[in-house]
Each structure stands twice: as C-alpha cells, then as structure tokens.
Amino acid sequence: MAKVSGIEAEFSGLALGDPRRSRRVLEVVRALDMNPSMSFPKAVGDDAGLEGTYRLLNNPKVSAEELLAPHHRATAQRISGLPSVVIAHDTTALGFNGEGRSGLGPTSRGGQGFFAHLSLAVTGDELRLPLGVLASKTWVRTGKKPKMRPEKRSHDPTRESKRWFEQATIAQARVPSGVHAVHVADREGDAYELLSRLLEGKLAFVVRAAHDRRVLGDLPMLSDVLGSLKHECEREVPLSRRVGTSMPRGRAAHPPRHCRSARLAFSASLIEFERPRYALKELLPSISINVVHVTEVDPPSGEKPVEWILFTSEPIASVADILRVVDIYRARWVIEEFFKALKTGCAIEERQLESFEALDNALALFLPIAWRLLLLRNLSRQPSDIAADIALTSTQLEVLRAVSKRPLSSTPSAKEALLAVAALGGHIKNNGEPGWQVLARGYHDLLMLEVGWLARAERSDQS
C-alpha cells in the first residue's frame, strides 16, 4: 500500500491550457481539503479567492475530465504492483435544492440534479482499502424515463444501461499490466448485454443477479437449477442493523432488519443462459457463467432471509474459490461508503453553484478529496499492524506527539494515529468509531498546527 500523500499529488501534472488555472485549482483543493464540508466562501477565505473559484468552475475551457486526469494516473500508480484489484461500479443521484440552476434535470429521488456513475478501485485483499477513482461519467435526464418495451429499450442508442460496460472498459484500460482486475456491480448491472460484452472483452467480473433467467439444460429457469444444488459449505456471519430505504421500489429489496448473526450456505455451478428474445442479435446466442448462490439457513421469524446470486468469471472449483467470489462482491460496499464521503463528508449536494457545468467541475475537485477522506477513515478502523506513516507524514506525527491528548506509542499504527487526529476534532473514545465530520475537523486542526510547526522550525533555522 502506497503512502497517503497530500492532496496536491492528486492534481500533479494538471493541464488546463493556462498555468494560472492550475494554480487556482491547487489553491482551492488545499482549502477544501482542510475542511471538506465547508462552503466555498468560508473555505477560500476572501472575496478575490471566491471570485476566482467561481470563475474557474464556470470556465468553459475547464472540464471535469481534465481535472480528474491526474487523479486517474495517481490511482493507476497505486494499483501498480498489486496482485489484484476490485473495481466497484455504481451510480448515485446528486440532488440540489433551490430554483434557477441551469442544465439540471429530474432525479429518481425527486427534485433537480444529475447522476454520477463512478468506478472505484479497491485493494483485492481483506483490508478493502480504496485506491481512487478510475473512471467517472455524469449525465442529466431531460425528463422522466419513458416506459419502453424491452425490445425497443435494448435498441435505444441513448439507454443509460450502456454506461456499465463503457465505464468498465475505460477503467480496465487504466489498470497497469500484470494486475488482475475484477469488475463488480450490484443488481442494477444484471443485464444480458453487460454479461455478454464482459465475457467477449475478457474482463473479469462479479455481478449480482436481479431476476430469474431462462437457462439451457434439463431445468428451465435459474431458480430451478439453484434449488437443485447441494451446499458446498456454511459460514456464520454478523449482519449489521439496516434502517431500510424510503424509496418504494427499494423497500422490498432492502427492508429494515435488526443486528443478528446469520448462518449462510454456499453453492455454485457453471450455468448456460440463452439470449433473451429482446436482446440485440449481435450479442452471443448463449453465455456460460459461473454462478455462486448464497442463502440463509433458518432465518429468524419475521426477518427477510439473506440471498445472493452472483454471476462471475472467477473460478468456483473449490470452497476457497467460492468464498473468494463472495468476498470480492462484499468489497462493493466500499463505493457506498465513498458516496457517503461525497455527500456527508464533502457536502457536495450543499454547493451553491448555478449550473450543471460548474457542479460537474466541483464534483471533479471533490472526488480525490472524498477518496482521501474515506481512506483515512478506513485506516482508522483497520487492525493495528499498519504503520502510521502510511497515513500521516513524519512532521504530522511530530505535531500529534506534541499536542495529542492521547499519548502516541513509540511506533504508532495508522489506527492509533488517526484516532488521535479524530480526538483533535472532538471525538470521544467511548463513542465508538469516528465519523466523517469529526475526522475532517481533526485533520483540519492537524494541518493548521502543521503550518505553525513548520513556520516555527523555519524561524529557528534562520536565527
């Protein structure tokens, strides 16, 4: 795992056609990095800085693609040398209050906003540390999604579902050679077209199934085949509490649940699916995919049992292989935490900008900041065998030793050091793990203390 560097490294080599624009970007992201949830007026500090920030974000010669190019390169560099990486793909809706913002459209949650489909690289080991964004796509709906028959929808060149394979292809091209990348998608990615194109493109994947399918063989449907499989192994796993979603369509799939321990059974098989009648005829007439089935044994009364059906290109020859596929899919939840880092940690939906173009550029600035915030938070929750210098510089550790209410050990872990950072932001140890705001406040205070520390050292050297 490469060391966490300053935010400037995520914008190194920025090419915007004018060095003044690049300098302005660095000024803005340094200010935002110190307190990501702070508004632009408070973050940049003066009228001239605020005017320059708004001029930058609204400049038609500045694009989100250009702003993110250095972060894509830095992410690829962090991936380089790793044996494997998980690339989690997902879409989030970004909603904005107020009227008069140009270029926005309706979202699935109501109100106005736009959509962002992100591809987040995550380490392939049990730590599941975020490495950065490899690809992103934003778009605005011009109206309510029209209802179409499946045959017509599959031939629509503007269909949003195309983004899954397009973004997987872009992300895969940025993965350094020699690294095994596995693309992961939730149930929204369950489409014959995506699975067929992933297989044809030889891209490794784990995709969660959303619905039953027709299969080729003695049994007609996927559910029939899965019901006939014998369990290869069982595992006891803790389930966290879930409040449940307020969206009507999501309540059935994600109902509320209590914390509990669940006994899960695992089975797997190679299954051949026939091409649906409505699918494009250019797609493969059938596809053979490894399927892993996860079911809960004897769930408590009143609780919806756990069930996952995972389509994958990864091997399933052994129990270890089957459990590895499940663990790969579990890494997908890191991107859900990344969306929380954007929305809660960076308050992206609170930004008072008046156009889609400006908001899109602002999102490009916040993606690397949200990634670093998520990485620091994840490191604060890891076992104590990761050294502190992965997360903080030697100077920052010196400052912590001098001011921390929690004395640091001689060789502190990243967890120990980042808990000390959170304490600067007001975190109380007995209150559990630190959240976004308290960790961001503590990091802001640490950076401010570091400025004074370095200034004092410079004066000492001159005297």
C-alpha positions as CSV (number, residue, x, y, z in Angstrom):
1,M,0.0,0.0,0.0
2,A,1.5,3.3,-1.1
3,K,1.7,6.1,1.4
4,V,-1.1,8.6,1.6
5,S,0.3,11.8,0.1
6,G,-1.0,15.4,0.2
7,I,-4.0,16.4,-2.0
8,E,-1.6,18.2,-4.3
9,A,-0.4,14.8,-5.6
10,E,-3.9,14.1,-6.9
11,F,-3.6,17.1,-9.2
12,S,0.0,16.8,-10.2
13,G,0.6,17.5,-13.9
14,L,-2.7,19.2,-14.3
15,A,-3.0,20.6,-17.8
16,L,-5.7,23.2,-18.3
17,G,-4.1,25.3,-21.0
18,D,-3.1,28.1,-18.6
19,P,-0.8,27.8,-15.6
20,R,-3.0,30.3,-13.7
21,R,-5.9,27.9,-13.8
22,S,-3.8,25.1,-12.5
23,R,-2.6,27.3,-9.6
24,R,-6.1,28.2,-8.8
25,V,-7.2,24.6,-8.7
26,L,-4.4,23.8,-6.2
27,E,-5.4,26.8,-4.0
28,V,-9.0,25.7,-4.0
29,V,-8.4,22.0,-3.3
30,R,-5.9,22.8,-0.5
31,A,-8.5,25.0,1.2
32,L,-11.3,22.4,0.7
33,D,-9.1,19.5,1.9
34,M,-8.6,21.2,5.2
35,N,-12.4,21.1,5.8
36,P,-14.2,19.3,3.0
37,S,-17.7,20.1,4.2
38,M,-17.1,23.9,4.4
39,S,-18.8,26.2,1.9
40,F,-16.8,27.8,-0.9
41,P,-17.0,31.3,0.7
42,K,-15.7,30.0,4.0
43,A,-13.1,27.7,2.6
44,V,-11.3,30.2,0.3
45,G,-11.5,33.0,2.8
46,D,-11.7,36.2,0.8
47,D,-13.7,37.9,-2.0
48,A,-10.9,37.6,-4.5
49,G,-10.4,33.9,-3.8
50,L,-14.1,33.3,-4.0
51,E,-14.4,35.1,-7.3
52,G,-11.5,33.2,-8.8
53,T,-13.0,29.9,-7.6
54,Y,-16.4,30.6,-9.3
55,R,-14.7,31.8,-12.4
56,L,-12.7,28.6,-12.5
57,L,-15.7,26.3,-12.0
58,N,-17.7,28.2,-14.7
59,N,-14.9,28.4,-17.2
60,P,-16.0,26.6,-20.4
61,K,-12.3,25.8,-21.1
62,V,-12.1,23.8,-17.9
63,S,-13.6,20.3,-18.0
64,A,-14.2,17.6,-15.3
65,E,-12.3,15.1,-17.5
66,E,-9.2,17.4,-17.4
67,L,-9.5,18.0,-13.7
68,L,-9.6,14.3,-12.9
69,A,-6.9,13.1,-15.3
70,P,-4.1,13.4,-12.7
71,H,-6.1,11.5,-10.1
72,H,-6.7,8.7,-12.6
73,R,-2.9,8.5,-13.2
74,A,-2.2,8.6,-9.4
75,T,-4.8,5.8,-8.9
76,A,-3.2,3.6,-11.5
77,Q,0.2,4.2,-9.9
78,R,-1.2,3.0,-6.5
79,I,-2.6,-0.1,-8.3
80,S,0.7,-0.9,-9.9
81,G,2.5,-3.8,-8.3
82,L,-0.6,-5.2,-6.6
83,P,-1.6,-8.8,-7.4
84,S,-5.2,-7.9,-7.8
85,V,-7.7,-5.1,-7.5
86,V,-11.5,-4.8,-7.3
87,I,-13.2,-2.1,-9.4
88,A,-16.6,-1.3,-7.9
89,H,-19.1,0.3,-10.2
90,D,-22.2,2.1,-9.1
91,T,-24.4,5.1,-9.8
92,T,-25.6,7.8,-7.4
93,A,-28.1,10.6,-7.8
94,L,-26.9,14.1,-6.7
95,G,-29.8,16.4,-5.8
96,F,-29.7,20.2,-5.3
97,N,-32.3,22.5,-3.6
98,G,-33.3,25.8,-5.0
99,E,-34.5,27.1,-8.3
100,G,-32.8,28.7,-11.3
101,R,-29.9,26.3,-11.7
102,S,-29.4,25.7,-15.4
103,G,-28.8,22.4,-17.0
104,L,-30.1,20.2,-14.2
105,G,-32.9,17.6,-14.6
106,P,-35.1,15.3,-12.5
107,T,-33.6,12.6,-10.4
108,S,-35.1,9.3,-9.1
109,R,-35.5,10.9,-5.7
110,G,-37.4,13.9,-6.9
111,G,-36.2,17.4,-7.2
112,Q,-33.4,18.5,-9.6
113,G,-29.9,17.3,-10.1
114,F,-27.8,14.9,-12.1
115,F,-26.3,11.4,-12.0
116,A,-22.8,10.2,-11.5
117,H,-21.6,6.7,-12.3
118,L,-18.2,6.0,-10.7
119,S,-15.6,3.3,-10.9
120,L,-13.7,3.0,-7.6
121,A,-10.6,0.8,-7.3
122,V,-10.3,-1.1,-4.0
123,T,-7.5,-3.4,-2.8
124,G,-8.2,-7.0,-3.5
125,D,-7.2,-8.2,0.0
126,E,-9.2,-8.4,3.2
127,L,-8.5,-4.7,4.0
128,R,-10.5,-3.4,1.1
129,L,-8.8,-0.1,1.1
130,P,-9.9,2.5,-1.5
131,L,-7.3,3.4,-4.1
132,G,-9.0,6.0,-6.1
133,V,-11.4,6.6,-9.0
134,L,-10.5,5.1,-12.3
135,A,-13.5,6.3,-14.4
136,S,-16.5,8.6,-14.0
137,K,-19.5,9.6,-16.1
138,T,-22.1,12.3,-15.3
139,W,-25.3,13.0,-17.1
140,V,-28.6,14.8,-16.8
141,R,-32.0,13.4,-17.5
142,T,-34.1,15.7,-19.7
143,G,-37.4,14.2,-18.4
144,K,-38.9,11.2,-16.7
145,K,-37.6,8.0,-18.1
146,P,-40.1,6.8,-20.7
147,K,-41.6,3.4,-20.4
148,M,-40.5,1.1,-23.3
149,R,-40.9,-2.5,-24.2
150,P,-37.7,-4.4,-23.6
151,E,-37.2,-4.9,-27.4
152,K,-37.3,-1.2,-28.0
153,R,-35.2,-0.3,-25.0
154,S,-32.4,-2.7,-26.0
155,H,-32.1,-0.9,-29.3
156,D,-32.2,2.7,-27.9
157,P,-28.7,4.2,-28.5
158,T,-29.2,6.7,-25.6
159,R,-30.1,4.0,-23.0
160,E,-28.4,4.7,-19.7
161,S,-27.5,1.0,-19.2
162,K,-24.7,1.3,-21.7
163,R,-22.7,3.1,-19.1
164,W,-21.8,-0.1,-17.2
165,F,-19.7,-1.7,-20.0
166,E,-18.4,1.6,-21.3
167,Q,-17.1,2.6,-17.8
168,A,-15.7,-0.9,-17.2
169,T,-13.8,-0.7,-20.5
170,I,-12.3,2.8,-19.6
171,A,-11.4,1.7,-16.1
172,Q,-9.8,-1.6,-17.4
173,A,-7.6,0.4,-19.8
174,R,-6.2,2.3,-16.9
175,V,-5.2,-0.8,-14.9
176,P,-1.5,-1.4,-15.1
177,S,-0.4,-4.6,-16.8
178,G,0.1,-7.6,-14.6
179,V,-2.7,-6.7,-12.2
180,H,-5.8,-8.9,-12.1
181,A,-8.8,-6.5,-12.0
182,V,-12.3,-7.8,-11.1
183,H,-15.3,-5.5,-12.0
184,V,-18.1,-5.6,-9.5
185,A,-21.7,-4.4,-9.9
186,D,-24.9,-4.7,-7.9
187,R,-28.3,-5.8,-9.2
188,E,-28.6,-2.8,-11.5
189,G,-25.8,-4.2,-13.6
190,D,-27.7,-7.5,-14.2
191,A,-28.3,-7.4,-17.9
192,Y,-27.6,-10.0,-20.6
193,E,-25.9,-7.3,-22.7
194,L,-23.4,-6.4,-20.0
195,L,-22.6,-10.0,-19.1
196,S,-22.1,-10.9,-22.8
197,R,-19.9,-8.0,-23.5
198,L,-17.8,-8.6,-20.4
199,L,-17.2,-12.2,-21.5
200,E,-16.4,-11.2,-25.1
201,G,-14.0,-8.5,-23.8
202,K,-12.3,-11.0,-21.4
203,L,-13.0,-8.7,-18.4
204,A,-13.2,-10.4,-15.0
205,F,-16.4,-9.7,-13.1
206,V,-18.8,-10.4,-10.2
207,V,-22.3,-9.1,-10.8
208,R,-25.3,-9.7,-8.5
209,A,-28.4,-11.1,-10.2
210,A,-31.6,-9.1,-10.0
211,H,-34.1,-11.6,-11.5
212,D,-34.7,-15.1,-12.7
213,R,-33.5,-16.2,-16.1
214,R,-34.1,-18.9,-18.7
215,V,-31.3,-21.4,-18.9
216,L,-30.3,-24.1,-21.3
217,G,-30.4,-27.7,-20.0
218,D,-32.8,-30.0,-18.2
219,L,-34.2,-27.3,-15.9
220,P,-35.9,-24.3,-17.5
221,M,-35.1,-21.5,-15.1
222,L,-32.1,-20.3,-13.0
223,S,-34.1,-20.7,-9.8
224,D,-34.8,-24.3,-10.6
225,V,-31.1,-25.0,-11.1
226,L,-30.1,-23.2,-7.9
227,G,-32.7,-25.1,-5.9
228,S,-31.1,-28.4,-7.0
229,L,-27.6,-27.6,-6.0
230,K,-26.0,-29.1,-2.8
231,H,-24.4,-26.8,-0.3
232,E,-20.6,-26.8,-0.5
233,C,-20.0,-25.1,2.9
234,E,-21.6,-22.9,5.6
235,R,-20.4,-19.8,7.4
236,E,-21.6,-17.8,10.4
237,V,-21.6,-14.1,9.6
238,P,-22.7,-11.0,11.6
239,L,-25.4,-8.8,9.9
240,S,-25.5,-5.1,10.7
241,R,-28.6,-3.2,11.5
242,R,-30.4,-1.7,8.5
243,V,-32.9,1.1,8.7
244,G,-34.4,0.5,5.3
245,T,-34.8,2.8,2.3
246,S,-37.6,5.3,1.9
247,M,-37.9,4.6,-1.8
248,P,-41.0,2.4,-2.6
249,R,-39.1,0.3,-5.1
250,G,-36.3,-0.4,-2.7
251,R,-38.3,-1.3,0.4
252,A,-38.9,-4.9,-0.8
253,A,-35.3,-5.5,-1.7
254,H,-33.8,-3.7,1.4
255,P,-36.3,-3.9,4.3
256,P,-35.3,-2.9,7.8
257,R,-33.5,-5.5,9.9
258,H,-32.0,-5.9,13.3
259,C,-28.4,-6.8,14.1
260,R,-28.1,-10.5,14.2
261,S,-25.8,-13.5,13.4
262,A,-26.8,-15.4,10.2
263,R,-25.7,-18.9,9.1
264,L,-25.2,-18.8,5.4
265,A,-24.9,-21.7,3.0
266,F,-22.9,-21.5,-0.3
267,S,-23.3,-23.4,-3.5
268,A,-22.0,-22.9,-7.0
269,S,-22.3,-24.2,-10.6
270,L,-21.5,-23.4,-14.2
271,I,-24.8,-22.4,-15.9
272,E,-25.5,-21.6,-19.6
273,F,-28.0,-18.9,-20.3
274,E,-29.8,-18.3,-23.5
275,R,-30.0,-14.9,-25.1
276,P,-33.4,-13.2,-24.3
277,R,-35.7,-12.6,-27.2
278,Y,-35.5,-8.8,-26.7
279,A,-31.7,-8.6,-26.7
280,L,-29.5,-7.4,-29.5
281,K,-28.9,-10.1,-32.1
282,E,-25.2,-9.1,-32.2
283,L,-24.8,-10.5,-28.7
284,L,-23.7,-14.1,-28.1
285,P,-26.6,-16.5,-28.6
286,S,-25.8,-18.0,-25.2
287,I,-23.3,-17.4,-22.4
288,S,-21.9,-19.8,-19.8
289,I,-21.2,-18.2,-16.4
290,N,-20.2,-19.4,-13.0
291,V,-22.9,-18.8,-10.5
292,V,-22.5,-18.6,-6.7
293,H,-25.6,-18.9,-4.6
294,V,-25.7,-17.7,-1.0
295,T,-28.7,-18.5,1.2
296,E,-29.5,-18.1,4.8
297,V,-30.2,-21.2,6.8
298,D,-33.1,-21.0,9.3
299,P,-33.6,-17.2,9.4
300,P,-35.5,-15.7,12.4
301,S,-39.2,-15.4,12.1
302,G,-40.2,-12.0,10.6
303,E,-36.8,-11.3,9.1
304,K,-36.2,-11.5,5.3
305,P,-33.6,-14.2,4.7
306,V,-30.3,-13.3,3.1
307,E,-29.9,-14.4,-0.5
308,W,-27.3,-13.5,-3.1
309,I,-27.0,-14.8,-6.6
310,L,-23.6,-13.8,-8.1
311,F,-22.6,-14.2,-11.7
312,T,-18.9,-14.4,-12.1
313,S,-16.0,-15.1,-14.5
314,E,-13.8,-16.2,-11.5
315,P,-13.2,-19.8,-10.7
316,I,-15.5,-21.8,-8.4
317,A,-13.7,-25.1,-8.3
318,S,-13.1,-25.2,-4.6
319,V,-14.7,-23.9,-1.4
320,A,-11.9,-21.3,-1.2
321,D,-12.8,-20.2,-4.7
322,I,-16.5,-19.8,-3.8
323,L,-15.8,-17.8,-0.7
324,R,-13.4,-15.6,-2.6
325,V,-16.1,-14.7,-5.1
326,V,-18.4,-13.7,-2.2
327,D,-15.6,-11.6,-0.6
328,I,-15.0,-9.9,-3.9
329,Y,-18.6,-8.8,-4.0
330,R,-18.5,-7.7,-0.4
331,A,-15.8,-5.1,-1.5
332,R,-18.6,-3.4,-3.5
333,W,-19.8,-1.7,-0.3
334,V,-16.7,0.5,-0.2
335,I,-18.3,2.5,-3.0
336,E,-21.4,3.0,-0.9
337,E,-19.1,4.5,1.7
338,F,-17.5,6.6,-0.9
339,F,-20.8,8.1,-1.9
340,K,-21.3,9.0,1.8
341,A,-17.9,10.6,1.9
342,L,-19.0,12.8,-1.1
343,K,-22.4,13.7,0.3
344,T,-21.8,13.8,4.1
345,G,-18.0,14.3,4.4
346,C,-17.7,16.8,1.4
347,A,-21.3,18.1,1.4
348,I,-21.4,18.0,-2.4
349,E,-25.2,18.5,-2.5
350,E,-24.9,21.7,-0.5
351,R,-22.8,23.5,-3.1
352,Q,-24.4,26.8,-4.2
353,L,-23.5,26.7,-7.9
354,E,-25.8,27.8,-10.6
355,S,-25.2,25.3,-13.5
356,F,-24.6,21.7,-14.2
357,E,-21.2,22.5,-15.8
358,A,-20.0,24.3,-12.6
359,L,-21.3,21.5,-10.4
360,D,-19.7,18.8,-12.6
361,N,-16.3,20.6,-12.2
362,A,-16.9,20.9,-8.5
363,L,-17.6,17.2,-8.3
364,A,-14.3,16.5,-10.1
365,L,-12.4,18.5,-7.4
366,F,-14.2,16.7,-4.6
367,L,-13.7,13.1,-5.9
368,P,-10.0,13.0,-4.9
369,I,-10.8,14.8,-1.6
370,A,-13.6,12.3,-0.8
371,W,-11.3,9.4,-1.7
372,R,-8.6,10.6,0.8
373,L,-11.2,11.2,3.5
374,L,-12.6,7.7,3.0
375,L,-9.1,6.2,3.0
376,L,-8.1,7.9,6.2
377,R,-11.4,6.8,7.9
378,N,-10.9,3.2,6.7
379,L,-7.3,3.2,8.0
380,S,-8.6,4.4,11.4
381,R,-10.7,1.2,11.5
382,Q,-8.1,-1.3,10.4
383,P,-6.1,-3.7,12.6
384,S,-3.1,-2.2,14.4
385,D,-0.4,-3.7,12.1
386,I,-0.5,-0.9,9.5
387,A,2.2,1.7,10.3
388,A,1.1,5.3,10.9
389,D,3.5,6.7,8.2
390,I,1.1,5.2,5.6
391,A,-1.5,7.8,6.6
392,L,0.5,10.8,8.0
393,T,3.8,12.5,7.3
394,S,6.7,12.5,9.9
395,T,6.0,16.1,10.6
396,Q,2.3,15.5,11.3
397,L,3.3,12.7,13.6
398,E,5.6,15.0,15.5
399,V,2.8,17.5,15.8
400,L,0.5,14.8,17.2
401,R,3.0,13.7,19.7
402,A,3.3,17.3,21.0
403,V,-0.5,18.2,21.1
404,S,-2.4,14.9,21.3
405,K,-4.5,14.2,24.4
406,R,-3.8,10.5,23.7
407,P,0.0,9.9,24.0
408,L,1.3,8.0,21.0
409,S,3.4,4.9,21.3
410,S,6.9,4.8,20.0
411,T,5.8,3.2,16.8
412,P,2.1,4.1,16.4
413,S,-0.2,2.3,14.0
414,A,-2.3,4.2,11.4
415,K,-5.4,3.4,13.6
416,E,-3.7,4.8,16.7
417,A,-2.6,8.0,15.0
418,L,-5.9,8.6,13.2
419,L,-7.8,8.2,16.4
420,A,-5.6,10.9,17.9
421,V,-6.4,13.0,14.8
422,A,-10.1,12.4,15.4
423,A,-9.7,13.4,19.1
424,L,-8.5,16.8,17.9
425,G,-11.8,17.1,16.2
426,G,-13.7,16.3,19.3
427,H,-14.1,12.6,19.1
428,I,-14.6,10.8,22.4
429,K,-13.1,7.3,22.5
430,N,-16.1,5.7,24.3
431,N,-18.5,7.0,21.5
432,G,-17.3,4.3,19.0
433,E,-15.5,4.8,15.7
434,P,-15.1,8.4,14.4
435,G,-17.4,9.7,11.7
436,W,-16.8,11.9,8.7
437,Q,-17.2,15.3,10.4
438,V,-15.2,14.6,13.5
439,L,-12.3,13.1,11.5
440,A,-12.4,16.0,9.0
441,R,-12.4,18.6,11.8
442,G,-9.4,16.8,13.4
443,Y,-7.5,16.6,10.2
444,H,-8.2,20.3,9.6
445,D,-6.8,21.2,13.0
446,L,-3.7,19.0,12.4
447,L,-3.0,20.7,9.1
448,M,-3.3,24.1,10.8
449,L,-1.0,23.0,13.6
450,E,1.5,21.7,11.0
451,V,1.6,25.1,9.3
452,G,2.6,26.7,12.6
453,W,5.0,24.0,13.4
454,L,6.8,24.4,10.1
455,A,6.9,28.2,10.4
456,R,8.5,27.9,13.8
457,A,11.1,25.5,12.5
458,E,11.9,27.8,9.7
459,R,12.4,30.8,12.0
460,S,14.6,28.6,14.3
461,D,16.8,27.7,11.3
462,Q,17.2,31.4,10.4
463,S,18.1,32.5,13.9
